């Protein structure tokens, strides 16, 4: 018996969008869980109509991270939002540091 895995091939452009159903399939969760993440503002789909909600790849990454925090560390939804914001700030600071290191370490 073989295990079937869902493989997502994504176009990593700004126009890439997932429907709510596609996001649920990609993350292997129910719509209720995604709706809870929306309620706690962990992800924020731009469309106001629930039938038209779309999610970009950044939001997909946030959902995946949120689910890992919940599963691995048993963090509640309020904590997940705070942790994700801190993680993203840390990543931005690392990118800025890398940029400045490259700028100052260039030969003159």
N, C-alpha and C positions, 0 to 999 in steps of 0.2 A: 504494500500500500504506500503510495507516495503522498507526500505533503504538498499541497498546492499553496503557493504564495502569490500574493498580489504584487505585481511589478508595475510601477508607475514610471512611464517615460514622459518627462516634462520638458516643455520649452521654457527655458529660464529667461523669459523676457518680461518686461513690465506688463504686457498684455495677458499673460497667462492667468487664467481664472479657473477656479474649481467651483462647482455647484455644491450646495449643502450635502447632497447625496454622494457626490464624488469625494468630498472631504471626509465624510463618515466612512466610506469604503477605504480610503487611503489610510486612515487612522484606526480602522477596525473598531469603531465606536458607534453608539446610537445617536440619533438626532437630539435626543434629550441631553446627552452629555455635552454636545456642541452648544446647544441652547443655554445650558448652565454656564459654559465658558463665556458666551455672549452676555448673559445676564450680569456676570461679574466683571465684564469689560476686559477679559483676558484676550479676546479677539473681537474685532469690530468690523463686521461686513458693512460696506457702504450703503447698500440698498435697504430701505426701510421696510419693504414688503417681504415677509418671511419666505414667500414663494420665489422671490428673485434674488435671494442672498447669494453672493458670490464671494469667494475668498481667494486672495493672491497667495503666492508661494511663501511670502513672509509670514502670513497668518497660518499657513500649513505648518511651518517650522515652529511657531509659537504653540500651536495645538499639540504637536508632537512632544515638545519640551514640557508642556503643562502635564500631559499624560504621564511622562516619565517621572516628574516631580511627585505627582499624586501616587503613582505605583511604587516607586523606589523609596521615597522618603515619607510617604503618607502625609503630604502637605495639604492643608485645606485650601479651598478656592481663593480665599482672601490672601493667603500667604503666597500662593502661586503667582498671582498678579504682581505682587511686590518683588518676588524673586526674579521673575522674568524681566521686569523693568531694570533691576540691578544688573542682571546678566547682560542685557543689551547695552547698558551704559558702560559696563566693563569692556565689552567688545569694541565699542566706539573709541574708548580711551586707548585700547591696544592698537587700533588702526591709526589713530593720531600719533601715538608714540612711534610706531613703525615708520610713518610718513616723515616725522621730524628726524628720526635717526638716519633715514636715507638722505635727507636734505643736508644734515650737518656732517655726514661722513663722506660726502662726495669730494673727490680730489679737486683742488683749486688750480 
